[in-house]
């Protein structure tokens, strides 16, 4: 029964856009009584419970409707079912997810969180080394999805067979003595190679780019997909969810708010000053002094450095990044599953500004991006408007750097 954990583990805030803007009313709570689930035990955090309770608008797993929630279970046949007609048995949906870079610091935690999703039937883990142990470890978790491991370039194609979502956390963090150009060249080549494989073997899949620098790696992926003739701008995402997660957390702490109620849209890009939290658009509405706006904005922009310094050279923001990426994966899966009320922020091809790519809130559907939400950019404060103009040159340079790299590498042999 521990598989129930996946459906009811409330570890974050994924509110619907309608609820956030007030157009959809207050979030509703879905509850199942212990009488209806007499034979089940749920798991919430570290505490086992005899009943199931889920705040559908605020759980990490997103905005499940009653129907969607019940559809994650199937009746168990036999005597048990005859004794209790309300007895339910967990089952998984049919989506397959591939994590490319699954043995890394982000990849392992991300794979664990994805393994917990009731929407996943198969989890494909790929890396150039050490992935067999990760897969063996995860396969012992009694959640429905099947875990398969794939090692090295020779098995990359098989890892992408029939997958619905590809997540790419592969790459290296910046190390002492390494320049930003060194980091860029390494990760850019990795992303190029992996996206080429996705283009060849899973051209219809949603592609989630985590590998930094996202402001440049997403344009690289676009050029690769265009060269292969399979680019669909609706299905390529730069994962910027961590900026939203941090903004929500810091604002809730600063204003002593209930965290699951807080939502702060974050626009622009995914590095330094290109990250722009729109604090004036915070839900629920809250007022900030000019000093608070500046302090919070700078902290959100530099939060990655905050973690690196706290770890004192032992790593970067792997756990929070894995959490944020898993949230975006789950939102994508819900959209693929037919949920019509899925909104997240992501770095995508966009016409909101003069830049070809831009992070903003989007609506997700079965075919990917259904809409780019423009209302967040309306009626900005003077501070936000100036910050938006200030970030554009740096974001533009990062985008052009990625495009230039991909075009120069076109036709050159690639390696992971």
C-alpha positions in Angstrom: 0.0 0.0 0.0 3.0 2.3 0.1 2.3 2.9 -3.6 -0.4 5.2 -2.4 2.3 7.6 -1.3 2.7 8.8 -4.9 -0.8 10.0 -5.2 -1.0 11.8 -1.9 2.4 13.1 -1.0 1.9 16.8 -0.5 5.4 18.3 -0.8 4.8 21.5 -2.8 2.4 23.9 -4.4 1.1 23.6 -7.9 -2.0 25.7 -8.0 -4.1 26.1 -11.1 -4.0 29.4 -12.9 -7.7 29.9 -12.5 -7.4 29.5 -8.7 -4.4 31.8 -8.6 -6.1 34.6 -10.5 -9.4 34.3 -8.7 -11.4 33.2 -11.8 -11.7 29.7 -10.6 -12.6 30.2 -7.0 -10.8 28.7 -4.0 -8.9 25.4 -4.3 -11.0 22.4 -3.4 -10.0 19.6 -1.2 -10.5 16.0 -2.2 -10.9 13.6 0.7 -11.6 9.8 0.9 -12.9 8.6 4.2 -11.3 5.7 6.1 -14.6 3.8 5.6 -14.2 3.9 1.9 -10.6 3.0 2.0 -10.7 0.6 4.9 -8.1 -1.7 3.5 -5.7 1.0 2.5 -3.0 2.9 4.3 -1.7 6.2 2.9 1.6 7.9 3.4 1.9 11.6 3.9 5.5 12.8 4.4 6.9 10.6 7.1 3.7 9.9 8.9 1.5 6.9 8.0 -2.3 7.5 8.1 -5.3 5.2 7.9 -7.3 7.6 5.7 -6.5 9.4 2.5 -6.7 13.2 2.2 -5.5 15.2 -0.7 -5.7 19.0 -1.4 -6.1 18.7 -5.1 -5.0 22.3 -5.9 -1.9 22.3 -3.7 -0.3 18.9 -3.8 3.0 18.4 -5.5 1.3 16.1 -7.9 -1.0 18.9 -9.0 -4.7 19.6 -9.6 -6.3 16.2 -9.7 -10.1 16.1 -10.2 -12.2 13.6 -8.4 -12.4 11.6 -11.6 -8.6 11.8 -12.2 -7.9 10.8 -8.7 -10.2 7.8 -8.8 -8.8 6.8 -12.1 -5.4 6.2 -10.5 -6.9 3.2 -8.8 -8.5 0.0 -10.1 -10.8 -2.4 -8.2 -9.1 -5.5 -6.9 -11.0 -8.6 -7.9 -11.6 -11.6 -5.6 -12.9 -12.1 -2.1 -11.4 -8.9 -0.9 -13.4 -6.9 -3.4 -16.6 -8.8 -2.4 -16.1 -8.0 1.2 -15.6 -4.4 0.6 -16.9 -3.0 -2.8 -15.1 0.3 -2.1 -11.7 -1.5 -2.0 -9.2 0.2 -4.3 -5.9 -0.9 -5.7 -3.3 1.5 -7.0 -2.5 1.3 -10.7 -0.3 3.5 -12.9 -1.1 5.3 -16.1 0.7 4.4 -19.3 3.2 7.2 -19.6 6.9 6.5 -20.1 9.6 9.0 -18.9 13.3 9.0 -19.8 15.8 10.7 -17.6 19.1 11.4 -19.4 21.8 11.9 -16.8 20.1 9.8 -14.2 23.2 8.9 -12.2 24.1 12.5 -11.4 23.3 14.7 -8.4 20.1 16.0 -9.8 19.3 12.8 -11.8 19.1 10.4 -8.9 16.7 12.5 -6.8 14.7 13.4 -9.8 14.3 9.8 -10.7 13.1 8.9 -7.2 10.4 11.6 -7.3 9.3 10.6 -10.8 9.2 6.9 -9.6 6.6 8.1 -7.1 4.2 9.4 -9.7 1.0 7.3 -10.3 1.0 8.6 -13.9 4.2 6.8 -14.8 4.3 3.2 -16.0 7.9 3.0 -17.1 11.0 5.0 -16.0 14.0 4.8 -18.3 17.3 5.8 -16.7 20.3 6.7 -18.9 23.8 7.8 -18.1 27.3 7.1 -19.3 28.2 5.2 -16.1 26.9 4.1 -12.7 23.2 4.0 -13.7 22.7 0.3 -13.1 23.0 0.7 -9.3 20.6 3.7 -9.3 18.0 1.6 -11.3 18.4 -1.4 -9.0 17.9 0.8 -6.0 14.8 2.5 -7.3 13.3 -0.7 -8.6 12.9 -1.8 -4.9 10.4 1.0 -4.3 6.9 -0.5 -4.4 5.4 2.0 -6.7 3.8 0.8 -10.0 6.3 2.1 -12.6 8.9 -0.2 -14.0 12.6 1.0 -13.9 15.0 0.2 -16.8 18.6 1.2 -17.0 20.7 2.1 -20.1 24.4 2.7 -20.1 26.5 4.5 -22.6 26.0 5.8 -26.2 25.3 2.3 -27.5 22.1 2.1 -25.4 21.0 5.7 -25.7 18.5 4.9 -28.6 16.9 2.1 -26.6 16.4 4.4 -23.6 14.2 6.7 -25.8 12.0 4.0 -27.3 8.3 5.0 -27.0 8.8 7.6 -24.3 6.4 10.4 -23.8 8.6 12.8 -21.8 12.4 13.2 -21.9 14.1 15.0 -19.1 17.7 16.1 -19.5 19.6 17.0 -16.3 22.9 15.7 -17.8 25.9 17.9 -17.5 28.5 19.1 -15.0 28.3 21.8 -12.4 30.8 24.6 -12.3 33.9 23.6 -10.4 36.8 25.6 -8.9 39.1 26.8 -11.7 36.5 26.2 -14.4 35.5 29.3 -16.4 31.9 29.9 -17.6 33.1 29.2 -21.1 34.5 25.8 -20.0 31.2 24.9 -18.4 29.3 26.1 -21.4 31.3 24.1 -23.9 31.0 20.8 -21.9 27.3 21.1 -21.3 26.5 22.4 -24.7 28.1 19.4 -26.3 26.3 17.0 -24.0 22.9 18.6 -24.7 23.6 18.6 -28.4 24.3 14.9 -28.5 21.4 13.9 -26.3 18.9 16.1 -28.2 20.1 14.6 -31.5 19.2 11.2 -30.1 15.8 12.4 -29.0 15.2 13.8 -32.5 16.0 10.4 -34.0 14.3 8.1 -31.6 11.6 10.1 -29.7 10.6 13.1 -32.0 7.1 13.3 -30.5 8.2 13.5 -26.9 8.0 16.5 -24.6 11.6 17.6 -24.0 12.6 19.1 -20.7 16.0 20.9 -20.6 17.6 21.2 -17.2 21.2 21.3 -18.2 22.7 24.7 -17.6 23.0 27.3 -18.9 19.4 26.9 -19.9 19.3 30.3 -21.6 21.8 28.8 -24.1 21.1 25.1 -24.1 17.4 25.5 -25.1 18.4 27.4 -28.3 21.0 24.7 -28.9 18.3 22.1 -28.7 16.1 24.1 -31.1 18.9 24.3 -33.7 19.5 20.5 -33.4 15.8 19.7 -33.8 15.4 22.1 -36.7 18.4 20.4 -38.5 16.7 17.1 -38.0 13.4 18.4 -39.3 11.4 17.6 -36.1 11.3 20.9 -34.2 8.0 21.5 -32.4 8.1 24.7 -30.3 5.2 23.5 -28.3 7.1 20.5 -27.0 10.5 22.0 -25.9 10.8 23.5 -22.5 13.6 25.0 -20.5 12.8 24.1 -16.9 12.8 27.3 -14.8 10.4 25.9 -12.1 13.2 26.2 -9.5 13.0 30.0 -9.8 9.3 29.8 -9.0 9.8 27.4 -6.2 12.4 29.6 -4.6 10.3 32.8 -5.1 7.3 31.1 -3.5 9.4 29.9 -0.5 11.2 33.2 0.1 8.0 35.3 -0.1 6.1 32.9 2.2 8.9 33.1 4.7 9.2 36.9 4.5 5.5 37.6 4.8 4.6 34.7 7.1 2.2 33.2 4.6 0.9 29.6 4.2 3.4 28.3 1.6 0.9 26.2 -0.4 -1.2 29.4 -1.0 1.7 31.4 -2.5 2.4 31.7 -6.2 4.9 34.1 -7.7 5.3 34.2 -11.5 8.9 34.4 -12.6 9.8 35.6 -16.1 12.8 36.2 -18.3 15.5 33.6 -18.2 17.2 31.2 -15.8 20.4 32.9 -14.7 21.4 35.9 -12.7 19.6 39.1 -13.6 17.6 37.4 -16.4 15.5 35.9 -13.6 12.8 38.3 -12.8 10.2 37.5 -10.1 7.0 39.5 -10.5 6.4 40.2 -6.9 3.6 42.6 -7.8 1.7 39.6 -9.2 2.1 37.5 -6.1 -1.0 35.4 -5.1 -2.5 36.0 -2.6 -2.0 39.7 -3.1 0.6 41.1 -0.7 2.3 44.4 -0.4 6.1 44.9 -0.4 8.2 47.9 0.5 10.8 49.0 -2.2 13.5 47.5 0.0 11.8 44.2 0.3 11.3 44.0 -3.4 14.9 44.6 -4.1 16.1 42.2 -1.4 13.8 39.4 -2.5 14.6 39.9 -6.2 18.3 39.7 -5.6 18.0 36.7 -3.3 15.9 34.8 -5.9 18.4 35.6 -8.6 21.4 34.5 -6.5 19.8 31.6 -4.8 22.0 29.1 -6.6 25.1 30.8 -5.2 23.5 30.7 -1.8 23.4 26.9 -2.0 26.9 26.5 -3.5 28.4 28.6 -0.7 26.4 26.7 2.0 27.7 23.4 0.6 31.2 24.8 0.8 32.4 23.3 -2.5 30.6 19.9 -2.0 28.0 20.6 -4.6 25.3 22.8 -6.0 21.5 23.0 -5.8 20.7 19.4 -6.7 17.9 18.5 -4.3 15.8 21.6 -4.9 16.4 21.4 -8.7 15.3 17.8 -8.7 12.1 18.7 -6.7 11.3 21.6 -9.1 12.0 19.4 -12.2 9.8 16.7 -10.8 7.0 19.2 -10.3 7.3 20.2 -14.0 7.4 16.6 -15.1 4.2 15.9 -13.2 2.5 18.9 -14.7 3.4 17.7 -18.1 2.1 14.3 -17.4 -1.2 15.7 -16.1 -1.5 17.7 -19.3 -0.8 14.7 -21.4 -3.4 12.8 -19.4 -6.1 15.4 -20.3 -6.1 17.8 -17.4 -7.2 21.1 -18.9 -6.1 23.3 -16.1 -2.3 23.0 -16.0 -0.1 26.1 -15.8 3.6 26.5 -15.1 6.4 28.9 -15.9 9.0 27.7 -18.5 11.6 29.0 -20.9 10.0 28.5 -24.4 9.8 30.0 -27.8 7.8 33.1 -27.3 6.5 36.3 -28.9 5.9 38.1 -25.6 9.0 40.2 -26.2 11.3 40.9 -29.1 13.5 37.9 -27.9 12.9 34.5 -29.5 12.8 32.7 -26.2 11.4 33.9 -22.9 10.3 32.4 -19.6 6.8 33.1 -18.6 3.7 31.3 -17.4 2.3 28.9 -20.0 -0.7 26.7 -20.3 0.1 23.0 -20.9 -2.0 20.6 -22.9 -1.8 17.2 -24.6 0.2 18.8 -27.5 2.5 20.8 -25.3 2.2 24.6 -25.0 -1.4 25.6 -25.6 -1.0 29.2 -24.7 1.6 31.7 -23.5 0.1 33.9 -20.7 0.7 37.5 -21.5 -1.3 39.1 -18.7 1.6 38.7 -16.2 3.6 41.3 -18.2 0.8 43.9 -18.1 0.8 46.7 -15.5 4.3 46.0 -14.2 5.7 48.2 -11.5 8.4 50.7 -12.4 11.0 48.4 -10.7 9.8 45.4 -12.7 9.6 47.3 -16.0 13.2 48.6 -15.6 14.4 45.1 -14.6 12.8 43.6 -17.6 14.5 46.0 -20.0 17.8 45.5 -18.1 17.7 41.7 -18.5 17.0 41.6 -22.2 20.6 42.3 -23.5 22.1 39.6 -21.3 19.4 37.1 -22.2 19.7 38.0 -25.9 23.5 37.4 -25.7 23.0 34.0 -24.1 20.4 32.9 -26.7 22.7 34.0 -29.5 25.6 32.1 -27.9 23.6 28.9 -28.0 22.5 29.4 -31.6 26.0 30.2 -32.7 27.4 27.1 -31.0 24.9 24.8 -32.6 25.4 26.3 -36.0 29.1 26.0 -35.8 28.9 22.4 -34.6 26.4 21.3 -37.3 27.8 18.4 -39.1 30.6 17.9 -36.6 30.8 14.6 -34.7 29.4 14.8 -31.2 30.2 12.8 -28.1 28.7 12.5 -24.6 
